[in-house]
Amino acid sequence: DYVGLPTALTYRGNVVRGHEIRDPERRAAASLTIHLERLGIKVGGKPGMGPAPGDAAQLARVWSRPLASILSLMNRPSDNFFAEVLGKLLGVQASGTPGTIAKGAAAIEAFAASNGVTVEAHDSSGLSYENRVTADGSNRVGFSSAGELFRGRLAMAA
């Protein structure tokens, strides 16, 4: 594996001491439980992961950096993990939850098609050997008016 599994909650590429982790949500819940109990707050049940109950109250909200800043971080080192997480976000915006690698790939194909380019995408990072796009198609998408944000960031990756 070249890319850790992108999950709903990610932390440092989902790698701990050189090993890929597949349950960062459960680990975060366990850590939060420990910290709450140290503060004297009683926590019922075991920490876990999964959909929140329908009556759950929002405790906090964290805003990420602006997309342009994230793209800059992704493109300088060619961070495939970032690309997969962003692809899952595209998938959610295009097709709803849950965000999946397949939905991200479908969103990329739809974006390319809207710019007159045929793309066969199987992931968002470009690591799949099954991904297909011509060099001309890649250039046309990259230089489309909708790709303007990406153009400035791709230049920084070189």
Buried (B, 14 or more C-beta within 10 A) or exposed (E): EEBBBBBEEBEEBBEEEEEEBEBBBBBBBBEEBEEEEEEEEEEEEEBEBEEEEEEEEEEEEEEEEEEEEBBBEBBEEEBBBBBBBBBBBBBBEBBEEEBBBBBBBBBBBBBBEEBEBEBEBBBBBBBBEEBEBEEEBEEBBBEBEEBEEBEEBEEEEE
